[in-house]
Amino acid sequence: MIQVGVLNSVSLFQSSTRTIPVAPAVPRHIAIIMDGNGRWAKQRFLPRVAGHQRGVECLRETVKACGALGVEYLTVFAFSSENWRRPADEVSFLMQLFLKMLQREVKKLHDNNIRLKVIGDLSRFDDELNRHIVEAEQLTAGNSGLTLTVAANYGGRWDIMHATQAMLKARPELIANFTEADLEPFLSMYYAPEPDLFIRTGGEQRISNFLLWQLAYTELYFTDTLWPAFDRAALEAAIQSYQKRERRFGRTSDQLQGDALPSAKQGNAVTSGDKT
């Protein structure tokens, strides 16, 4: 399906491979793989589903923390296209949990001026879940605060393939020759800047088919902390690590030192307890 509003649009944000983006002190966009729910539950002799329930509470707190810290976009990997390989009862529970989250949390998001977006191949979800997704996006579409994106039945390769197919359907004249700029408006996250910071909890150090196009120059942060234990202090530690990075975007350190563009080291550092 071609995204509404992209046929005649251009990319809304700078591409890190074609320009040198500004590197803000506090990440403008954070992307998270929320890993470790099942292991967190197992350590406590609880069923895996208890870890997923606790994970939703953790996401709620992370959304609050990002809003308080000045993060503009938060994108979380809730369910990958490969997660269908999990046990059927766990997949069924995750689908029901997603539905309950939409039913219970969307009004709160709206009341707090948060915009909700859901990306991925939604064709595999049932009609009720898809209806709630559409209603949630419509309700929060005009909000100007944090944009929370939930990636559900999403895969980075699917995103690129789907965008290519949608672009060629809308603009068949490009079949022989097209550019990054031609393709970008058809990607799932055409409405957001590329992530500044990627976080993966749970100890694994891979991106697992998440935002393959968008993570080209994103700073990667891996932590052993399991997602249900990832609190505001853990988020601030990730941001502090990001602030120590030298974001060169292909340049040398000497070039960066003489450049007028701000680096991730400039600006006020985030410290534990900061509210802005």
N, C-alpha and C positions, 0 to 999 in steps of 0.2 A: 504494500500500500504506500502511495506517495504521501509524504507529510503535507499537511495543509499549510499553505502560506509560503512554501519554498520555491515554487515553480519560477517565480519572477524575481527571486531575491538573490542576494549575494551573501558570502560569508559574513557573519555579524562581528567576528573577532579576528585578530591577527593570527596568522599561522606561524608557528615557531620555525618552520623550515624555509619560509619565504621572507620573514622579517625578524627583527630582534625585539621580542616583546619586553615590556616593562616587567621587572621582577619585584613584586611588592613584598614588603617586610612580613606582613601577614598574608598567607596564601589567599588569593581571591577565590580559588576553586580547589577543593579537596575531594579526592576520590578514595573510597575505602572498600576493600574486600573484608567483609565481616566474618572471619574464619575462627572456628574453635568452639562453636556452640555445643556440639555433641561431646567433645572432650571435656568441656567444663562440666557438663551434666554427669558424665561417667565418673569424673573425679569425686563427685558428691553422691555416687550410687543412685543417681536419678535417671529416668528415661531421657533419651536424646531430645524428646520434644520439650522437656523442661528447659533445656539449654536454649532452644529457639524462642521460647516464651520470654526468658530472661534477656535474650538478645534484642527483642523488640523494646524492652524497657531501656536497654543501653542505647539504642538508636534514638529514642526520645530524648535522653539526656545529652547525646552528642549533638542533636539538632539545636537544643537550647544553648549549648556551649559555643557552637559555631556562630550562632546569631549574636551572642554576647561578645565574641572575639572579633567580629567584623568580617567573617567569611561570607562571601556572597553566594557561592554555589557549593552544595554538598551532594555528591553522587555516590550511591551505595550499591554494591552488587548483592542483590537479595536472592537471586535464583538464576543459575547459568543454564545455557542450553544443554550442557552436559549433566546437570543435576537430575535429569529425568532417569538417569541410570541408578539412582539411589533406590532403597527399598520402597515398594509401592505405598506402604502405610505412612512412611515419613513424607513422601511427596504429597500424599493426600492431606496430611496435617499441615504442611507448609502452604498449600493452596488455601485451606480454610483459615490459617493464621493471617495470610495476606488479605483475605476478604474481611476478616474481623478488624484488622488494622485500618482498612479503608473506612469501615462503618463507624469505628470508634474514634479515630484520630483526625479525620479530615476536617471536621468542624473546628477542632482545636488548632490545626494548622492555619485554617482560614482566619480564625480570630486573632492569630498572632502574625498575620500579614505574610504568611509563607506560601509560596507557589509550589505545587506538587506536579511533577512530570513523571510518567512511567514510560520507559523505553524497552524495546525488545520485540520479539515475534509474539504478539498477543493472540494470534490465531489459534493457538493450542489451548487457551484458557476457555472456560465455559462462558455462556452468555451472561450469567449473573455477575461474574467477576469482571468481565469486560464492561458491563453497564456501570458498575461502581467506579471503575477506572475513569471512564469518560466523564461521569458526573463529578468526580473529585477534581479532575483537571479543569473542567469548565468552571466549577465553583471558585477555584483558587487562581484562575488565569490572570486576573487583574491585580494580583497582589505584588507588591514591590519590594518585599523583604527577601530573606533567604530563598533561593530556589533549591528545593530538595528533589533530586531525581532518583527514582528507584529503578534499577535495571533488573527486569524479570523475564525469564526465558530469553536472555540476552547472550550474545557471543560476538566478540570483536570481528571475527571473519564473516559472520552473518551480516553484521552492520555494513561492512565494506561491499560485500556482494549485493546486499539489498539496495544500498545507495547507488551502486553502479547500474543495476537494473532499472531503478526508478528514474535516474538521470537519462538513460537512453530511451526510456518510454516517453519522457517529457520532451527530450531534445534529441531526436534520432539523428540529427545532422552531426552530432558529436562522435558517432561511432568510430570514425577513422582517426580522430584526434581530439583529445580533451585534456584538460589540466586539473591540478589539484583544486584550483579555484572553482572550476566547473562542478566538481564532485562534492565539495564540502557542504553546500546548502542541502544536500540530500542525506547527509549522515544523521544518525539519531540525535546527536547533540549539537546540531547546527546552531542552537539558540544560546550556547554557553561557550565561554573561553576554554582553551585547553587547561587541564588541571595543572596547578603549580606543584601540588604535593599528592602523592599516592601513598596510602597506608595499607599494609596488610597485617592483620593480627594473626595470632595462632602459630607463629614460628616458621611457616613455609615461606620460601623466598622465590616466588614466581608470580606472574601476572595473570595466569590462567585464562587467557582468551578474553580479557577485560579491556575494553577501550584501546584496542591495538593501534588505531590511527591516532587517537587523541593523546596518548602517553609518550609521543616521540621525544619530547624534551622535559618531561615531568621528573621531578626529584622523587626517588623511591625510598620508602622507609618501611622496614620490616621489624616487627616486634614479636617476642614470644608470648606476650600477654594475650590470653584468650578473649574473644570478643565480649562475652558477658562481663568480663572484669575490666574492660577498657573504659576508664572514667575520664573526667575532665583533665586530671593531672597527666594521664597518659597522652591525651590529645595535645596538651601544652608541650609535653616532652617531644612529641613528633614535630610540632611547629618550631620549637627551639633548635632541633636538629636541622630542619630546613633552613633556618636563618643563618646557619653556619656554612651553608653550601655556597660555592662560587658558581653562579649560573652564567656560563660563558656563551651558550648557544652557538658553538662552533668557533668562537674566537679564542685568542690566547689570554693568559692572565695579564700580560702587559697591556694588551689592548683594553681589557676591562678596567684596569686601573686608571687609564686615561680617558675613559668614556664618561660622558655626562649622564648616561642613563643610570637610574638607581639600581643597586644590586639588592639581593636578598639580605645582605648584612646591614643595609642602611635602615633607618627608621627605629622605632621603639621595639625592643624585644618583648616577647610575651613571657611573663613570669607567672608562677603559680599565684592564683588569686586575682590576677588582672581581670577587669570587667570590660575593658575596651581594647 
